[in-house]
Amino acid sequence: MIYNEKIAFETAAHLLQINAIKLEPKNPFTWASGWKSPIYCDNRLALSFPKVRDYLMESIAQQVTALYGSDVTIAGVATGAIGIGALVAQKLNLPFVYVRPKPKKHGRQNQIEGIVQEGQAVVVIEDLISTGMSSLNAVTAIEAEGIKVLGMIALFSYGFSVAENNFKEAAVQLYTLSDYNHLIEHATATATIEKEQQETLVNWRKDPANWKP
């Protein structure tokens, strides 16, 4: 769910500008899953650009406060959201933890790194939503410790129906700064992509697992 339309378009513009998101309808990427895709997203690149980094931090911080108040702990999903999550927590002067995909195999065998005080609610920060499974795995890990998760805020979502269904089934509230629809609309309006390429991008999102260039 998009919380602010203006921020959605501005976020898309920033991520395209720094090549955190690349659109290549004529020369598709191959994801780790084996899917062919006309888009590749690596929002971690934003950490190297102070103005963009600050914009994303400020936008998420504003939404955390507006949606969930100021008495929360911020949790970043490892590894992509550790940086931006920590920046948001610093901005809001809130506690921060991060959640590993799996518990460590040595030491204290933690999956959650950091301390969440008893009774403290958590807002999860994520960088990218595809199917949503890795993000929801972090929520499961937090809730397994008896900690309440109020919701999740992510930088960007592909808007796959499978992700929407997964979040709905898990009863987790998801907001994103931007998403695929706003990205394509911005890219078309600014001639970042040609009109005929827009159709390719739209068709890919309908069935990404079986899409062929």
N, C-alpha and C positions, 0 to 999 in steps of 0.2 A: 504494500500500500504506500502511495506517495503522500507525504505529509504536506509538502509545499511545492506547488507547480513551478514557481520561479526558481527555487533552489534545484529542482529536478533538471531544468534546462541548463542552468549555469554549471551544475556538476558535470553533466554530459560534455559541455563545452570544454571545461578544464581537463577532463580525463582524455579527451581527444587531442587537445592541444599538446599535452606532454607525452602522447603516445602510450599512455597507460591502457587505453583502448585503441586497438587497430582494426580497421575495417578493410578487408581484402576480398571482395566478392569474386574477383577474377583470379585470385591466387590463394585459395583457401588454406587455412591452417589445419594441422592434425592434432587433436587433443590427446591427452594421455589415455583417454577411454577408447581412442581409435576413431571417434567421430570426426568427420570433416566439417569444418566451420569457417564461415566468412568473417568471423569476429574472434579476436583474442583479447583477453582482459587480464592485466596485471596491475592492480591498484596499489601494490606496494611501491611502485615507482613514484607515487605522489609524495612519499616521505623525502625524496631528494629535491623537491621543489617547494621552497619555503612558503611562497604565496598561495600555492594550491593546497599545500598541507594545512596552512592556517585556515583557509576557507573551509575545508572539509571538517577540521576540528571544531571550528566555531559553529558550523551548521549542525553537526551531530550534538554538540553540547547544548545548543538552544533547544533541540528537539527532546533531548533527555529531560531537561528541566521542565519543558512545557507538558510533556506526556507523563512523566513519572515523578516529578518533584526533585528535591535536593537531598533526600535522605536515602541514598542508594549506594551500592557498590558497583563499579564498572568492571565487567569481565570481557577480556578480549579473547577471540578464538585464535589459537595458534595455527600457523605462524603469521598468517597474513594480516590479522587485526591486532596483533600485540602492539605495534607502533602507534597506530591511530587511537587505539583504546587507551593506551597510557597517556597520550596527549590530551584526550578528552577528560580523563580523570584528573590530570594536572590542572587543566583549565577550570574545572568545577571544584577543585580541592576535595576530591572524593577518593576513597580507597580503590585500589586496582588489583585485580588478579587476572591470570590468564589460564586457559584450559587447553591441555594437550589432547591430541586425538585418542591417545591411550595412556594408561598409567606408566610411569617410569619403571624400568625393570630392575633398578637398583636403588640404594639409599632408602628414602621414605616411601618410594613407589607412589609418589603423588601424581594425580591427573590434574588437580587444580593447584596452581602455584600461587601462593599468597594466602592471606587470611581473610575470611569472611566472618564477621562477628555474628554470633547467634542472634537470630531475629532480624538480621539485615537482609533486605531484598536486593536483587541483582538485576541490572540491565546489561544484556549481552551486546557487544559490538562485533560486527562481522564486516569483512571487506567485499565479499562477493557471494551471491546466492545463485547456485545452478539448480541442482535437484533439492538442495536444502538438507541433505542427510548428514553431512559433516557438521553443519551448524547446529542441527537438532541433537546430534550426539553430545555436543558441548552442553546444551540445556539439560539433557538427561544426566550427565555427570554432576552438574551443579545440584539438580533436584535430588539426586541420590544421597547427597549430604544433608538433606532436610532443609535446603535453602530455597526460598521462593524466587522464581524468575518472573519478573514483571513483563518483559518483552524483549525484542531484539531490534536493533537499528543497524542496517547495512549500507555500505556505500552504493552498491549497484546490484541489480537483479536482472537476469535474462528473462524473467517472467514466464518460465516454463510452467505449464499447468500441473506437472508432477510436483513441483515445489509448492505451489499453492495448496494442493491437496495434502501434502505432507505436513505443512504448517497448520492447516485446518484440523487434521486428524490429531496432531499433537497439542492442539489448543494453545498455540504460541502466537502471540501478536507480533507481526513483522511489519516494520516500516523501512523504506529505503530512500536514500537521498535522490537517487535516479534509477531509471530502469531502461529496458530495451526500447520500449515505445518512444520515450522521450529522446533517447539517443538517436534513433532513426529519423524522427521528426526534425531534430536539430540538424543532423547531418545533411538531410535533404534540403532544408531551408537555406543552409549556408553553402550549398553546392560542394560539400565535402565528399558526397557521393553523387553519381548521376541518377537521373530518374529511373532508368531501367535497372540500375543496381539495387534500388530500393525494393523492387519486386523480389529479387533474389534473396535479400536479407529477410524479408517478411516470410517468404516460403520456407526458408531454413528453420525459422523459429517454430513453424507448425509441426515439423517432424524431424528434429535435429539428428536423431539416431540413424535415420534412413536417408538423409539428404545426400544427394550427389551433385557435385558442381557440373 
